[in-house]
Amino acid sequence: MKISTLFYTIRQGFVNIFRNKWYSLASIATIAACLFLFGLFYSVVMNFRSIVMKAEEGVSVTVFFHCEKDMCESHTEGQIPSDIRIEEIGQLIAGRTEVSDVKFTSDEEAWENFRREKWGENYEAYSKGYLENPLEGDDSYEVFLSDVSLQSALVTWLESMPEVRKVNHSALTADTLSGANMLIAYVSIGIIVILLAVSIFLISNTVAIGIAVRSEEINIMKYIGATDFFVRSPFVLEGMLIGLMGAALPLWLIYGIYNYALTYIAERFSILTSFLNFLPVNEVFGVLTPVSLIVGVGIGFLGSIVTVRKHLHV
């Protein structure tokens, strides 16, 4: 492409926008409104996902083993594991893909933790009546999951081991968190599809009007030998510029709102920040900014190219 042709295309792209300024403003405003809603939705969803993922990190499965002093009436051969076998089982658990971390707690540590939680600082005085460790033999593994939706598969595998006496887990918690993740995914896809469809429709109408207004000029250009690319490119660029402007405006607005919201919550509702980790501005906009700009330009390109091929017969 010649430099002169490039500058002509860019100039005509801007000329088309100003020539149909009311339709262009309507398209820019609609894209801006759609991407504004998308940006707000993205910010909320990302924070919600961050909170859910933080909650998932705390979901664990606790594995207890058979021992001489458990409540079972009898034990089969090999059902009571040795210390070496317990360590081997721990390594097998840690090797599972759905497991993110494994923590071993001996019976002494379990009793120590129980005393501290029940009696606080005076646990030594209150527990003097216990001559022996009542939790003797209660060695356990606390297993943290990388994906809570796989908890049931892990529990089934653990319970199939003859050495395992009991597996403590919360199916309700895992199902709730998995359901929340799926709901976020479906709602996100639905809203994004609707916003994209509306934006493409409006840009298509704007470009189609521009083609109708310049139909006589286009026919003259073709008559004197203008190429298809030379005729079509200003309209395609017009759509991309509309998309770019429509994407830039809401980013600036959302940045201010999000930053203000974080500051307001930190100052007025500081108790929330102690258990809810809101994502910082840079982390949210590090992804939102390029995605919004690419989506805006992409919507403009797609809407204009489809319209040009449909209405501009050159």
C-alpha positions as CSV (number, residue, x, y, z in Angstrom):
1,M,0.0,0.0,0.0
2,K,1.3,3.4,-0.9
3,I,1.8,6.0,1.8
4,S,-0.6,8.4,0.0
5,T,-3.3,5.6,0.0
6,L,-2.8,5.0,3.7
7,F,-3.2,8.6,4.6
8,Y,-6.3,8.9,2.3
9,T,-7.9,5.9,4.0
10,I,-7.3,7.3,7.4
11,R,-8.5,10.7,6.4
12,Q,-11.7,9.3,4.8
13,G,-12.3,7.1,7.8
14,F,-12.5,10.3,10.0
15,V,-14.5,12.1,7.4
16,N,-17.1,9.4,7.3
17,I,-17.4,9.6,11.1
18,F,-18.0,13.3,11.0
19,R,-20.2,13.1,7.9
20,N,-22.6,10.8,9.7
21,K,-21.9,12.3,13.1
22,W,-25.2,11.6,14.7
23,Y,-25.2,7.9,13.7
24,S,-21.5,7.7,14.6
25,L,-22.2,9.2,18.0
26,A,-25.1,6.8,18.5
27,S,-22.8,3.9,17.7
28,I,-19.9,5.2,19.9
29,A,-22.4,5.7,22.7
30,T,-23.9,2.3,22.3
31,I,-20.5,0.5,22.2
32,A,-19.4,2.7,25.2
33,A,-22.5,1.7,27.1
34,C,-22.1,-2.0,26.2
35,L,-18.4,-2.0,27.1
36,F,-19.1,0.0,30.2
37,L,-21.5,-2.7,31.4
38,F,-19.0,-5.3,30.3
39,G,-16.2,-3.6,32.3
40,L,-18.4,-3.3,35.4
41,F,-19.5,-6.8,35.1
42,Y,-15.9,-8.0,34.5
43,S,-14.7,-6.1,37.6
44,V,-17.4,-7.6,39.8
45,V,-17.0,-11.1,38.4
46,M,-13.2,-11.1,38.8
47,N,-13.5,-10.0,42.4
48,F,-16.2,-12.6,43.0
49,R,-14.0,-15.3,41.4
50,S,-11.1,-14.1,43.5
51,I,-13.2,-14.5,46.7
52,V,-14.5,-17.9,45.6
53,M,-11.0,-19.1,44.7
54,K,-9.8,-17.9,48.1
55,A,-12.6,-19.8,49.7
56,E,-11.7,-22.9,47.7
57,E,-8.1,-22.7,49.0
58,G,-9.6,-23.3,52.5
59,V,-11.6,-26.4,51.5
60,S,-9.9,-29.5,52.7
61,V,-10.5,-33.2,53.2
62,T,-9.2,-34.8,56.4
63,V,-8.1,-38.5,56.3
64,F,-7.9,-40.6,59.4
65,F,-6.3,-44.1,59.7
66,H,-7.2,-47.2,61.6
67,C,-5.3,-47.7,64.8
68,E,-5.4,-50.0,67.9
69,K,-7.5,-47.6,69.9
70,D,-10.1,-46.6,67.4
71,M,-13.8,-47.5,67.8
72,C,-13.8,-50.3,65.3
73,E,-14.8,-53.7,66.7
74,S,-12.1,-55.6,64.8
75,H,-9.4,-55.1,62.2
76,T,-8.3,-57.2,59.3
77,E,-4.7,-57.9,58.5
78,G,-2.9,-54.9,57.1
79,Q,-5.7,-52.5,58.0
80,I,-3.6,-50.8,60.7
81,P,-0.9,-49.0,58.8
82,S,2.7,-48.5,60.0
83,D,4.4,-45.1,60.1
84,I,6.1,-45.9,56.8
85,R,2.8,-46.9,55.2
86,I,1.2,-43.7,56.4
87,E,4.1,-41.7,54.8
88,E,3.6,-43.7,51.5
89,I,-0.1,-42.9,51.5
90,G,0.8,-39.2,52.0
91,Q,3.0,-39.3,49.0
92,L,0.3,-41.0,46.9
93,I,-2.2,-38.3,47.9
94,A,0.2,-35.5,47.1
95,G,0.8,-36.9,43.7
96,R,-2.9,-36.6,42.7
97,T,-3.7,-33.9,40.2
98,E,-6.6,-32.5,42.2
99,V,-4.5,-32.0,45.3
100,S,-2.7,-28.7,45.8
101,D,-1.2,-29.4,49.3
102,V,-1.1,-32.1,52.0
103,K,-0.4,-31.4,55.7
104,F,0.3,-34.3,58.1
105,T,-0.9,-34.0,61.8
106,S,0.4,-36.5,64.3
107,D,-1.8,-37.6,67.3
108,E,0.4,-35.5,69.6
109,E,-0.1,-32.4,67.4
110,A,-3.8,-33.1,67.2
111,W,-4.1,-33.2,71.0
112,E,-2.0,-30.1,71.4
113,N,-4.1,-28.2,69.0
114,F,-7.3,-29.4,70.6
115,R,-6.2,-28.3,74.1
116,R,-5.2,-24.8,72.8
117,E,-8.5,-24.3,71.0
118,K,-10.7,-25.6,73.9
119,W,-8.9,-24.1,76.9
120,G,-6.9,-21.2,75.4
121,E,-3.8,-20.0,77.3
122,N,-4.6,-22.1,80.4
123,Y,-4.7,-25.4,78.5
124,E,-1.9,-26.9,80.6
125,A,-3.8,-26.5,83.9
126,Y,-7.1,-27.7,82.5
127,S,-5.7,-30.8,80.8
128,K,-3.8,-32.1,83.8
129,G,-6.5,-34.6,84.4
130,Y,-5.7,-36.4,81.2
131,L,-2.9,-38.9,82.0
132,E,-2.8,-40.1,78.4
133,N,-3.4,-38.6,75.0
134,P,-7.1,-39.4,74.3
135,L,-6.3,-38.9,70.6
136,E,-3.6,-41.5,70.5
137,G,-3.4,-43.1,67.0
138,D,-5.3,-40.3,65.4
139,D,-2.7,-39.4,62.8
140,S,-4.3,-37.6,59.9
141,Y,-3.7,-35.8,56.6
142,E,-5.4,-32.6,55.8
143,V,-5.7,-32.5,52.0
144,F,-6.3,-29.2,50.1
145,L,-7.8,-29.3,46.6
146,S,-6.8,-27.4,43.5
147,D,-10.3,-27.9,42.1
148,V,-13.2,-28.5,44.6
149,S,-15.4,-30.0,41.8
150,L,-13.0,-33.0,42.0
151,Q,-13.6,-33.5,45.7
152,S,-16.0,-36.5,45.3
153,A,-13.5,-38.4,43.1
154,L,-10.8,-37.9,45.7
155,V,-13.0,-38.9,48.6
156,T,-14.0,-42.1,46.7
157,W,-10.4,-43.0,46.1
158,L,-9.4,-42.3,49.7
159,E,-12.2,-44.4,51.1
160,S,-11.2,-47.3,48.9
161,M,-7.9,-47.7,50.9
162,P,-8.2,-50.4,53.6
163,E,-6.0,-48.4,55.9
164,V,-8.3,-45.4,55.9
165,R,-10.9,-45.3,58.7
166,K,-12.7,-42.1,58.0
167,V,-12.7,-39.2,55.5
168,N,-14.1,-35.9,56.7
169,H,-15.3,-33.6,54.0
170,S,-18.1,-31.2,53.2
171,A,-20.0,-32.1,50.0
172,L,-22.2,-29.1,50.4
173,T,-19.3,-26.6,50.4
174,A,-17.7,-28.2,47.4
175,D,-21.0,-28.3,45.4
176,T,-21.8,-24.7,46.3
177,L,-18.4,-23.3,45.2
178,S,-18.5,-25.4,42.0
179,G,-22.0,-24.2,41.3
180,A,-20.9,-20.6,41.8
181,N,-18.0,-21.0,39.4
182,M,-20.3,-22.5,36.7
183,L,-22.9,-19.8,37.2
184,I,-20.3,-17.1,36.8
185,A,-19.1,-18.7,33.5
186,Y,-22.6,-19.1,32.0
187,V,-23.7,-15.6,33.0
188,S,-20.5,-14.1,31.6
189,I,-20.8,-15.8,28.3
190,G,-24.5,-14.8,27.9
191,I,-24.0,-11.1,28.7
192,I,-20.9,-10.9,26.5
193,V,-22.7,-12.4,23.5
194,I,-25.7,-10.0,23.9
195,L,-23.5,-7.0,24.2
196,L,-21.4,-8.0,21.1
197,A,-24.5,-8.6,19.0
198,V,-26.0,-5.2,19.9
199,S,-22.8,-3.4,19.1
200,I,-22.2,-5.1,15.8
201,F,-25.7,-4.4,14.7
202,L,-25.4,-0.7,15.4
203,I,-22.0,-0.3,13.7
204,S,-23.4,-2.2,10.7
205,N,-26.2,0.3,10.4
206,T,-23.8,3.3,10.7
207,V,-21.6,2.0,8.0
208,A,-24.5,1.0,5.8
209,I,-25.8,4.6,6.0
210,G,-22.4,5.9,5.1
211,I,-22.3,3.7,2.0
212,A,-25.8,4.9,1.0
213,V,-24.8,8.6,1.4
214,R,-21.7,8.1,-0.7
215,S,-23.1,5.7,-3.3
216,E,-22.8,8.2,-6.2
217,E,-19.2,9.2,-5.2
218,I,-18.3,5.5,-5.0
219,N,-19.7,4.8,-8.4
220,I,-17.6,7.7,-9.9
221,M,-14.5,6.3,-8.1
222,K,-15.1,2.9,-9.6
223,Y,-15.7,4.4,-13.0
224,I,-12.3,6.1,-13.1
225,G,-10.5,2.8,-12.0
226,A,-10.4,2.8,-8.1
227,T,-9.6,-0.7,-6.7
228,D,-12.0,-2.5,-4.4
229,F,-9.6,-2.1,-1.5
230,F,-9.3,1.7,-2.1
231,V,-13.2,2.0,-2.0
232,R,-13.8,-0.3,0.9
233,S,-11.0,0.5,3.3
234,P,-12.3,3.9,4.6
235,F,-15.6,2.2,5.7
236,V,-13.7,-0.6,7.4
237,L,-11.5,1.9,9.2
238,E,-14.5,4.0,10.1
239,G,-16.0,1.0,12.0
240,M,-12.7,0.3,13.7
241,L,-12.3,3.9,14.8
242,I,-15.9,3.9,16.2
243,G,-15.1,0.7,18.1
244,L,-11.8,2.2,19.4
245,M,-13.5,5.4,20.7
246,G,-16.4,3.4,22.1
247,A,-13.9,1.2,24.1
248,A,-11.7,4.0,25.3
249,L,-14.4,6.1,27.0
250,P,-15.8,3.5,29.4
251,L,-12.3,2.4,30.4
252,W,-11.5,5.9,31.7
253,L,-14.9,6.0,33.5
254,I,-14.7,2.5,35.1
255,Y,-11.1,3.2,36.2
256,G,-12.3,6.2,38.2
257,I,-15.4,4.3,39.7
258,Y,-13.4,1.2,40.6
259,N,-10.6,3.2,42.3
260,Y,-13.1,5.3,44.2
261,A,-15.1,2.2,45.3
262,L,-11.9,0.5,46.6
263,T,-11.0,3.7,48.6
264,Y,-14.5,4.1,49.9
265,I,-14.8,0.5,51.1
266,A,-11.3,0.6,52.7
267,E,-12.2,3.8,54.6
268,R,-15.9,3.2,55.5
269,F,-16.1,-0.6,55.7
270,S,-12.6,-1.6,56.7
271,I,-14.0,-4.8,58.4
272,L,-14.8,-6.2,54.9
273,T,-11.2,-6.0,53.8
274,S,-10.2,-8.3,56.6
275,F,-11.9,-11.3,55.0
276,L,-12.7,-10.1,51.5
277,N,-9.6,-9.6,49.3
278,F,-10.6,-7.1,46.6
279,L,-8.3,-7.1,43.5
280,P,-6.2,-4.0,43.1
281,V,-6.9,-1.6,40.2
282,N,-3.7,-2.5,38.2
283,E,-4.5,-6.2,38.4
284,V,-8.1,-5.7,37.0
285,F,-7.2,-3.1,34.3
286,G,-4.0,-5.0,33.3
287,V,-6.4,-7.4,31.6
288,L,-9.5,-5.3,31.1
289,T,-7.8,-2.5,29.1
290,P,-6.3,-4.6,26.3
291,V,-9.4,-6.8,26.2
292,S,-11.8,-3.9,25.9
293,L,-9.7,-2.2,23.2
294,I,-9.3,-5.4,21.2
295,V,-13.1,-6.1,21.6
296,G,-14.0,-2.6,20.6
297,V,-11.8,-2.6,17.5
298,G,-12.8,-6.1,16.7
299,I,-16.5,-5.3,16.9
300,G,-15.9,-2.3,14.6
301,F,-14.0,-4.3,12.1
302,L,-16.5,-7.2,12.1
303,G,-19.5,-4.9,11.8
304,S,-18.1,-2.8,9.0
305,I,-16.6,-5.6,7.0
306,V,-19.9,-7.6,7.0
307,T,-21.8,-4.4,6.0
308,V,-19.3,-3.5,3.2
309,R,-19.6,-6.9,1.7
310,K,-23.3,-6.9,1.9
311,H,-24.1,-3.4,0.7
312,L,-21.1,-2.2,-1.2
313,H,-21.2,-4.1,-4.6
314,V,-17.9,-3.1,-6.2
